[in-house]
């Protein structure tokens, strides 16, 4: 793991802050990375890691006051600096294209002096790059045929091409998030090879075992602030988690207690042996009136389960589901859509709203069959009454029911999506990242709304990468690791340190 590193920083940032509206995402964060160092960056979900990386990459602009230097020379954060290279979690590859074409997309094709593509030279360059990392693939085949670790290595090779001196900084954002356990070790070997070539690495990960295997130092951020920077040697997983989670202050006073009636309530939804994507034979039972949390790190499957139980998962699904209020019979999980369970999706912009539609059209879309008149046309009065009722009930701020949905703030768009689901009067509601991209005031309003619906008997599943959602809402939490339920936490035992330890596997 640890090799001798110099104290001269390749990257030095001081006073980095970023505010989004009423949310302070980063506050006076300092970060120093030495030459030849693998430096880990960790923190709980919502701590500000992604914001920091996006500022470095130029996706967000830092607030005034930050000072950034490369090898002691000032540079503008977010500028296209050749000594900063990035591999993001999404990789940015085109699966239908070959490794050779993907590398050319970022740095151009090898060309003759007449501008013609030199295909043999391009193939030679690509093979040389991927072979450097021990990757033996046909560089002319589409990347959809490659394994996850092979695609990750191609993304790293694409980032490093043309970087002859290897004296800069490679930023790896959750590089193992989608890798099966057997391939993680291969990827860590690649990271070490990058360092042996002379580059420094900023390694962002939730997986503590990787930090202890590969990193020299680690910086912990929490709540948008840098908590500590420590050498990895001498740390323990428990000590690192304590830095991430803070002191155990006990249960949140804002979190609802577990009503005694929930323990004896009839099931609202039962699931047996759910298998899809990373999920492996997951069982659970949701009671009427229960707020059940689903927690886990990236790649655990916690963000897949909401789509499986609502019939929205695009891949193969196995297992059984039953909603006793609808039918005593078990349904194949591949036919989960028949249960009619509404979903508030994790990506509101791509999956939650239709930008070309109005507020009313977005809210009533799944309710149209219930809003038809005697001769089956849409009853405009009933539609308007339904929209106005929900706009008033949950405080949607809009110029009117006919206003384009895109004129609403993100938080109000989220309320429209929530109202659309609740207007169906379901027995079960599934929420995936329910407060993503909303301000603090709207977040609290959504919490109140969700709790009120549960108090009326609605069974609610809350899958969130934000521990704050789970603490504020849930009466029970299932923790997933590598596709399996590894821990159930209920009542007063639901605290941030307990959740983080369970997700990290450091109980």
N, C-alpha and C positions, 0 to 999 in steps of 0.2 A: 504494500500500500504506500507507505510514506517514503519519499525520497528526499534528498537534500534540496532545499529550495532557497533561493536568495530572498533577501528582504526588500529588494527594489521592486515596487509594484509595477506590473504591466498596466493595471487599471486602478485608478484611485478616484472614488466619488465621495463627496462630502455634501451634507445638507440637502439631500434629494427629497423633494416633497411633491405630492400630487393630490389635488382635490377634484372630485367630481360632484358638482352641485353641493349638497349638504354632507357629502361623505368624504372624509379625509382618508384616502387610500394609502398614502405614504406620508410620513412626517419625519423630516430631518434624518434620513437614512444615510449612513456611511458604509461604504464597501471598498475593501482593498484586496487585490489579488496579486500575488507575487509571480515572478517569472518561473515557469516550469512547475506550477502548482495546479493540483486539482482541488478546486475550492467548491464545497457544497453549499447550496442555498436551500434552506428548509424553513417550514413554518406551517401552521394549520391552514386549512382552506379558508380563503378570505383574508389571509394575512398581508397580502400585497406583493407576493412573489411574481405573479403574472404581470401586474402593473409595472414592476421594476424591469422585467425582461422586455415588455412592450415599449417602455421608454428607451431602453438601450437600442432596440431595433428600429425606433422611429415611428412606431404605431401611435404612441401617445407622446405628447409634449410635456416635459417637466415644468413645474411651476418655477417662477423666478427664484434665484438664490442658490441653486446647485452649482458646484464646481466639479468638473470632470477632467481627468488627465490620463493620457496614454503615454507611458514611459516619461512622465513628468511634463509632457507637453499638453497645454490646454486643447480640448476639442469640444465641439458642440454635441451634446447628447442627441442621439437619433440621426446624426449625420451619416452619410454612406461612407463610413471609414473602412478601408480595406483590411485593417488589422482586427476588425471585429467580424466574426462569422457566426451564423446562427443555424441551429437545427431545431425547429419547433416541433411540438408534439404531433401536429398534423402532418409533418414531413414535407408537405408542399410538392409531392411527386404526382406525375400523371401515370396512373396504373396501366393505361392502354399503350403507353410508349415504353421503349426499351430503356435500359440503364444508359446506353450510349446517347439516346435522344434526350433523356432527362438531364444528364450532365451538360449537354449542349444548350439546353434551354436557359441555364443560369449563366454560362460563360461564353456561349457561342460555339459554332462549329469550326473545325480546322478547315481553312480555305486556302486555295491557291492564290497566286497574285492576280489571277483573272476573276476571282470571286467564287470559283466553283468549290463545292464541298469536297474535301479530301477524305473519303469514307474510310480508307485503310488507316490513315493517320488518326482519324477520330476514334476508330476502334482500338488502335494501339494505345492511345492516351487513356481511354476508359479502362482497358484491361490493366494497364500499369497502375492506375489509381486504386481500383478495387482489390487488386492482388496485394497491394501494400498492406491491406488490412486482412489478408488471408481469405478473401472472398473469391470463391471459384464458381462463377455463374456464366451463362451465355449472355453476354452484354447486349445481344441483339434481340432477345426475347422480351415480350411485354412484362412489366413488373408485377402485373396481377398474378403471374405464375410463380413469383418469388415468395419466400417465407417472410414473416414480419421482421426478423432480424436482418435478413438480406436487404430488405427495403430500407431499414434504418441505416445500414452501412452505406448504401448507395447515397442516401441523403447526406451523411457525413462526408463522403467522398466529394459530392457535389459542392458542399460548403468549403472544402479545403482546396479544391482545384485552383491553380494559379497562385497559390499561396506558397511561393517558393522557399521563403525563409522560415516559415512555420514559427515565427516569433510573436504571433499575435494571440488573441483570445478566442477560443471556440466556446459558444454558449449552447449547452444541451438542455432543452426544456422537457423534462419527463421522458427521456429517451426509451425507458423500459416499460412505460405505462401499458402498452398493448402486447408486450412480449410474454409468451409462456415461460414458466420458471426455468425450463431447461435451456432457454436461449439467453437468459439474462447474463450468465457468466461469459458467454461469447462477446456480448456487447461491452461488458466491463473490460475485457481484454483489448477491445478496440480503443476504448477511452485511454487506457494505459499506453497504447501504441501512439496515440496522438500526442501525449505528454512526452514520450521518448523522442518524438520528432522535434521537440523544442517548443511546442505551443503550450499555453496555459489553458485550463478548462474551467468554466463555471458550470457546475453540474447541479441541476435543479431536480429534486426527487422527493417523493413522499416515503420512499422505502428506506428505512434506517439501516437495514442490513447492507445495502449497497453503499451507503455513506461510509460505514466502517470498513468495507472492503477496498474502497478506491480513493477516498478523499484524504487530503493532508490536513485541511482546516475546514471548519464549518461555520457559517453565519446563520443565526436564527433570527427570523423576524416574526413579530406577532402584533396584530392590531395596527399594522402599518409602521411599526417602529423596529429598529434593530435592537434586539434584546442582548445578543452576545456574539462574539467571534472567538472560537476556541480551536486549539489543535485537537484533532480526532484522537490521537494517542492519549490515553488517560481518561477519556470519556467513557461512560457506559450508556447503553440504550435508554435505561431508566432516567439517567441524568439529562440526556438529550430531550426526551419526551417532556420532562419537567420544565425545561427551558421553553419548549414549544407551547405547552398548555398553561403554564403559570401555576401559581399555588392553587391547590384544591380548596376552594372556598365553600364547597358544599353545593347542595341543589339550588338552582335558580328560583328565586321567589316569584319570577314571572311565569314559571312553567306550571301548568295545571297539575294538580295531584291526580292520582289514579282513582277515579270514582269506584266505589265498591261494586256498583252495578255492572261495570265493565267485566269484572272477573267472572261473573255468572251470566253475562249477556249471551244471547244466541249469536252464532257466527253470521257475519255479513258476507265473508268471502273465505273460502278454503282453497289452498293450493298444495299439490302433492307432486314431488319429483319434477319440478320445473327445470327444464334443460334447454338453454338457448344461448348462443354466443358464449360468453365465459361462464354462464350459470350452470351449475352441476347439481341436479337433483335437490332443488330447494323446496322445503316444506314450510308453510306457515298458516296460521289462522288469524283472521282479522275479525274482532267482535264489533257488534253494532255500537256506535258511539265512541269507538277507540281511535286514537291518533297514533298510528304505528309508524315509526321511523325506520328507514332503510339507510344504513351508513356503510361507507367503505372508501378505500382509496381508488384512484384511477386504475381501471382494469379489473376491479373486483367484481363487477357486474351490478353494483348498486344502481347505476344509471340505465341498465338494461331491463331490470325487473319491471319498472312501470310500463314499458312498452309491451312486454310479454303479456301481462295480466289484462291489458286493455285491447289486445289484438293488433297492436300497431308495430310490432317487431317485424322487420322485413325478411329475416332469415328463418331457418328451420326452428321449429318449436316442438318440444315434447313435454309430456306431463298431463296433469288433470287439474281442472278448476271447478268449483261449485259455488253458486250464490243461492243459498237456501230460500231467500225471499222470492227469487224468480222461479226456481225449480229445484226439487230434491235430487235431481239427476246430476251426475258428474258430466262435465263437458271436456272434450279433448282440448288441451291448451292451444292447439293450432287453430281452434275455432273460438278463441276467447272473445272475438268481436261480438259473438251472439249474446254475450252476457250484458252488453250495453253499458259497460263501465266507462265513464268519461275520463279523459286525461287532460291535465294541464301540462303541456310538453315543456321540456327543458330549454328549447330554442324558440323563444316567442316569435322572433322575426321570421324564421324559416318555416316553423311548424304551427305557430299559434294563431297568427292573424293573416288575413288576405288583404294586402295593401291597397288593392283597387276597390275594395268594398267599404261601405259606410259602417258606422258603429252598429246600427240596427242589423245590417246584413251579417256582420261578423257574429253578433250576439245570438241571432235566431237561426243560424244556418242549420244546426242539427234538429231544430224544433219545428221545421216547416210542415212536417206531416201532421202536427198537432194544431197548426194554425190555419188549416184549410176550412173553408165554408162548406155549406151543404152540397154545392155543385163542384167542390174540389178546388176552386181557385184559392189563392192565398187571401185570407181575411186581413186586410190592412189594419183595421181597427184593433183586432186582437193582437196583431204583431206590435203595433205602436204601444198598446197597453202593457204588453209583456216587457218591452224595452224600457219604457218609462218607469215601470215598477222596479226593475233591477238597477237602473241608473240611480234611482233614489235610494234603494235599500243598501247599496254598498258604496255610494258616494262617488260615482264615476264623474269626473269633471270633463264635460264636453260641451261644445257649442250647440249641440242638438243631436237627435238620433240619426239624422242624415249626414252628419259631418263625416268626412273621410277618417278612417281609423288612424291614418298616418298623422293627423293633426293632434292626436293625443300624446301625452307623455308616455314613457315606457311603463310607469306604474299604473296609469289609467288603462293602457292597453292590456296589462296583465289582469286588471279588474274585469275588463270585458270578457277575456278568455275564461276567468273564473265564473262570471255570471252565466256565460254560455253553457258551462257544465252544470251549474246548479239549477238552471232553468229546466233541466231534464228531470228534476226531482229524483236523483239516483239514490240507491241504497249504499253505494260505494263511490268514493271519489279518489282519484290517484293524482298526486302532485309531484312533478319532477322539477327540482330547482325553483320552488314557488316564488322566491324573492330575488331572483337574479336580475340585476340591472334596475332595481327600484330604490328610491331614496328611503331614508330611515322612517319618515312619517308614514309613507305608504306601506312599508314593511309592517309596522305596528298595526295598521288598519287591516292588512291581510291576515295577520295573526288573530286579531279579534274576530274577523269573519269566519276563519276556519274553526276556531274554538267554538263559536256559536253554533255552527252547523253540526259539529260533533256532539254538542250538548243536546241537540234535537234528535240524535240517534244515527247520524250519518257516520259510516265507517270510512276513515281517511287514511290513506297510505302517503307518507311524506318521504320522498327520496331526495336528499340534498347533500351537496358537497360542502355546504356551509353549516358548521357545527352549531352556529347560533340558531338556525331554524329548528334543529333537532332539540336543543335545550329549551327553546321557547314553546314548542308545540307538543312534543311527543310524550305519551304516557308509557311507551315501551319502544325500544329500539333493537332491531336485528342488525348485527354487524357482519358484513361479508368480507371474506378474503379469498382470492383466487376462485371465485364463483361459488363458494360455500358459506353457509351460515355458521360462524365460529363462536358467536357470543350473543346472548340475549340479555339486555339491560333494562330494568323497569323501575319506575317510581323514583324515589330519592337517590337511587344509585346512578341516575343519569347525570353525570357531570362531565365537563370538558376533559379533564385528565383521564377519566375512565374511558370515554369514547376514543380519545386519541391513542391511548395504550392498546385498546382492543383492536383498532384499525391497523395499528403498526405491528401488532403481535408481540407487545412487550408487557403483557399483563404480569 
